[in-house]
Amino acid sequence: MRIWFNAARPRTLPAAVAPVLVGTAAAFATAGELPRWGGLVAALIASILIQIGTNLANDYSDAKRGADSADRLGPVRVTSAGLVTPKRVLHATWAAFGLAGLIGIYLAWLAGPVILAVGAVSIAAGALYTGGPRPYGYAGLGEVFVFLFFGLVAVNGAYYVQLETLSWGTFGLSVATGFLSTAILVVNNIRDIESDRRAGKNTLAVRIGRQKTRVAFWTCLAFAGLALALTLLLDDSFAGAAAGILAVPFAIRPLRAVLTRTDGPSLNQALADTGLILGVFALTASIGLVIAS
């Protein structure tokens, strides 16, 4: 169980939970209540399962392509380390995606078939990140995927599950959430830049180099703050989301590490700390939205 727990990469799961919390809290702020509690629980579980499925698919595909070499600085990958057979990892991948799909049927029953389509596209994007004949994670497009699916799609999707409509204020919050989620992947790719380059995995970090990727990291954090500020200025009904600024102090330590360090342990800690920024932002902004509604 410990091996499978590590394979699921729990430090990445805030990226799955955060957007659902923000989108649902935004719906609460709009309606003054939460119409569909079952929708919240189902959306959370489905999002977590898609994230786990994506992590397992990444574990399997990177091992198959030789990207997880012995000199990798990140946590141990179960396929490349021989802890689990590739076939079992692949089966677990599709089990996670399959369960997410079943939950998607319930969400479609609640909010219409558009949610089922969104879920199907999200699963396909997770599977093709490092899998398939032309994985876009190997072409420097991983950050685009994270911004779209763990920001725009997930936040607005959670909002739509509750109210079956969209709003500009929620879109602004989804942009902020997307940039913070993207920052997590940026740290991951900075840490793995050398091993990815040797394996031919052309992530954004490999393509533009370490220094420019460091700029991309703090830019993601800055743009997240800017998106939140613009949302508050343009939609005062979401004023409670201002509580999200409480996440700012948590950015100091990972910023310092990303800008100055290259060793694995420091960047692994920075990865966890960046996930913490996202988690604190989502939690405080969500609580603020609910209290102020």
N, C-alpha and C positions, 0 to 999 in steps of 0.2 A: 504493500500500500504506500509505503514511503517513496518507493521508486516511481510509482504512478503519480503520486502527489507532486514530486519534483518535475516529472515530465509535463505536467499541466502548467508549470511555471507560474505559481501563484502570485509572484510579484508583478505580473503583467495584468492581473485580473481587475485592479482598479480602473483600467481603461475600458473594461466591459460594464462595470457597475455605474461609474460616474455619469455617463451620458443619459442612462435611463433615469437616474435620480433627478438630474437637472431637468430633463424634459417633462417628467411627471410632476415635479414641483412647479414648473412653469404652467402646466395645465391647471394645477390647484390654484395658483395665483390668478389665473384667468377666470375660472369658474366659481371660485370660492369654496370648492369642495372637490373630492376625488370621485368621479363617477364610477370608475371601474377598478376596484382594488385587485380583483383577479387579473386584470390586465397588467397592473404593476408587477405582481409576482411572476406572471408568465413572461413578461418582457425581460425582467431581470435574469431569470433562469435561462431563457433562450440566448440572451446576450453573452452570458458566462459560458454556455456550451459552445457557442460559435468561437469565442476566444480560445477555449481549450482545444477545440477541433483545429483551429488555425495553428496553435502552438505545436500540437502533435504532428500535423501535416508538415510543418516547418522542420521539426525534429527528424522525421522520416526522409523528407526530400533533401535536406542539407547533407544528411549522412550518405544518401544515395549518390549525390553529386560530388562528394568529397570535400564539402565546405567546412565540416566539423572536424578539423585535424587536431592532433594531440597538443598543438601549441595555442589552441584557442583559449582566450582569457576569461570567457564567460563560464557560467555554471556547466556542469557535466550534462551532456545530451545522452539520453538513454539508448538511442539507436546506435550512434557511433561508438559509445562505450561498451556495447555488447550486453547491456543490462536487460534489454528486452529485444526480442527478435523483430526485424523490420515488419514481418507479416502481422504480428500482434499490434504493433504501433499503428499500422495502417488500418486494421480492424477497429481499434479504439478511436481513431480519427473519424471514421465514418459512423461509428456509434454515437459520438458526440454530435456530429452534424445531423444525423438521423433524428436524434431526440429533439434537437433544436427545431427541425422541420415539423415534427409532430406538434410541438408547442405552437409553432407558427400557424398550424391549422386552427387551433383554438383562438389565437389572436385574430385570424382572418374572420372567424365566426363572430368575434366581438366587433371588429372595426372594418370589415370588408376585405375583398381580395387584394387590394393594393398592398396590404401588410404582408401577405404571403409572397407577393412578387419581390418586395423589399428584402424579405428574409432569404429568398432563393438567391438573389443577387449577392447578398452578403456572404452566404455560404460559399458560393462560387468564387468570390473574391478571396476568401480565406484559403480555399483549397489551391487556388492558382498563384498564391503569393510566391511560393517557392516550388510549386508543383507544375505539372503539365509540360508541354514541349517548349513553351516560351515564358517562364516565370517572370512576372514583372518585378519581383523583389530583386532579381538579378540584373535588372535594367535601370536601377536607380529610381524606381517609382513607388517604393514602399511607403514613403512619407505621404505621398498623394493618397494612397489607399487608406492609411490611418486617419488622415484629416477628413476624408469623405465619410468613411464608414463608422469611425469611432467619435466623430464630431457631428457633421451635418445629418447623416442618415439616422444615427442612433438617437440623438436628442430630439430631432423633429419627429422621428418615428414613435418614440415614447409619448410625445405630446399628442400625436395623431391617434394613437390607440385610445387615449382618454376622451378626446373631443371631436375626432374625425374632421379636423381642420388644421390649418397652419397659421403662424403669425410671424411678423417681422421681428418681434422681440425675442421669440424663441430661436429664430434663425441667428440672431446676434449671439445668444448664449451658446448655440451650437458651434459657432465659429471659435469662441473663446475655449470651449471644451476641446474642439478639434486641434487647436494649436498646442494645448497642454498635452494631449495624447500623442501628438506628433513628436513633441520634445522627448518623450520616453524612447521612441524608436531612434531618434537622432543620437541619444547617449549610447544606446545599444550598438549602433553602427560605428560610432567613434571608437568604442572599446574594441570592436572586431575588425577595424580597418585593415590591419596588416594581414591577418589570416584570411580575410575575405578577398583581399587583393591577390594573394597567392593562389586562392582557390578559383579565381576568375569570377567571383561574385561581385558584380559591379554596382554596389550600393551607391547611394548619393555621396556618402563619405568617401568611398573609393574614387568616385568620379571627380569630386571637387577638392579633395585633400582635407587633411585634419584641420588646418587653420580656418578655412572657409566653413567647415562643418561646425566648428565652435561658434562662429558667427551665426550660423543657422540656428543653433541651440538657443542663444540668448534672444535672437529675433523671434523665435516661437513664443518664448515667455513674454516678450514685450508686446507682441501682436495680440496675445491672449488678453493682456491687461487693457490694450486699446479697444478691443472688441467689446469687452465688458463695459468700459467707460462709455462708448458710443451707444450701447444698448440702454444704459441707464439714462443717457441724455435724450434719446429718441422715444423711449417708452417708459413713462413713469409708473405704469402699472406693475413693472418688474423691479421697482426700487429696492425690494428686499434682497435682490441678488447682489447688492453692494457689499453684503457680508462676505462675499467671495474674496475681497481684498485681504482678508485675514490669512490667506495662503501666501502672501508676499514674503514674509520672513522666512518661510520654509524654502525659498529659492536661493538663499544666500550660500548654503553649503554646497549644493550640486553645481551652482554656477562657478564657484571657486575651483571645484574639482575638475570640471569639464575644461575650464580655461587654462588650467595649469598642470594637470596630471595626465600620465599616459599608462600607468600600471593598472592591471586588472582589478585588484581589490578596491582601489579608489574609485574606479569607474563603475564597478558593480554596486558600490554603495551609492554613487551618484544616480545610478539607474533606479535604485529603491527610493532614494530621496525625491527623484522627479515624479515617481508614482505617488509619493506622499503629497506633493504639491497638488496634483490632480485630485487626489482623494479629499484633501482639506478644502480645496475650492468647491468641489461638487457638494460636499456635505454642508459647508457653511452657506453657500449660495442657496441650496435647497431649503435649508432650515429658515433662512431669511425670507425666501419667497413665501413659504407657508405661514410664517408668523405675521408677515406684513399684509397678507391677503384679507 
